[in-house]
């Protein structure tokens, strides 16, 4: 151990406090974290709303897709079924009478979509249509989506559209209905009529012309029936917003994590460098080589501490016995000159020397350094070192720039020699 270097350093009269750079880093990182969290929550809420869609078709003025009502029945083809719409703004209220005079009577109302660009709308982001229904008398009705087929559909000919269909029970009291738009069935009779293989049940919701509610084979015949439909909504998922949010949030938080660890390392190194520079004078007393006889007791105390601190058996009693002064005088000298108690100054000397060795001797392990500065208990040394420097000896050894420290030492030695 280089005791000459130890004896050439000036003493420090103050105890240094918390790590300024690290404190500023944690304050700034907390502010940035809070800002990023707020932005993420706001953006997440917006993307959540855009991803999980609940779009109304009723009331009509607030519909997500403009539509107009049309009715159709077998009366157009010689049958006698009738259908009449009573209200189609805030709810859909209609009545019908299905005729038994034809083998396959039909009557339905259609919500025909329209927009500035096309009479077809993209409903592919929706998976469910939800509404409340009430019928008098009880009925079984059909729900149909008319979709464009590139091979079959003739614009203006409603019978040429594919007609994926589902059926639902309509009670005399209000009943909530949900229909899965992704799993509708193309009727077999339509496939036979169009000479299409029964296996071809596909349909394209991205090109939908209209919805329709109609009677079924189980609807009562020759009976006046009324139907009311309210709270008509489309439920869907547009995952594009979730994907974009997930990607951007991932990039931002990964970048923040990388920045955090890099800046934390830099702040820790800056604080360690500052502390090492400030703590150097604690391990010696410059005046010993200049005026060794000015105050013999003070010189003896500081010389003893500077040369014997690495002795694991040193204590206040052994120091008093070796120097030949009483306990009160010993404590008075250390308090006046250093501002520390005997044990605090002893630990300061040991830990400062340990920090120097960790920085300048990367090949030495922590246990060896702990023993070399007077600690027989490595765990106790680790605890004291972390309290002093804010990090474990192992972390200090990995982040402290040994080369820069060595360069500073060489410059200091050159100035001392000069």
Secondary structure, DSSP 8 states (H G I E B T S, - for coil): --HHHHHTS----S---S-HHHHHHHHHHHHHHHHHHHHHHHHHHHHHHHHEEEEE--SGGG-SS-EEEEEEEGGGGT---EEEEEE-SSSEEEEEEB-SSSTT--EEEEEEE--SS-S-B--TTEEEEEEEEEEES-EEEEEEEEE--TTT--TT-GGGSEEEEEEEEE-SS-EEEEEEGGG-EE-HHHHHHTT--TT-----GGGEEEEEEEE-TTS-BSSEEEEEEEEEEEEEE-HHHHHHHHHHHHHHHHHHHHHHHHHHHHHHHHHHHHHHHHHGGGG--THHHH-TTSSHHHHHHHHHHHHHTT-TT--HHHHHHHHT--HHHHHHHHHHHTSS-HHHHHHHHHHHHHHHHHHH-TTS-HHHHHHHTT-S-HHHHHHHHHHHHSS-HHHHHHHS-HHHHHHHHHHHHHHHH-
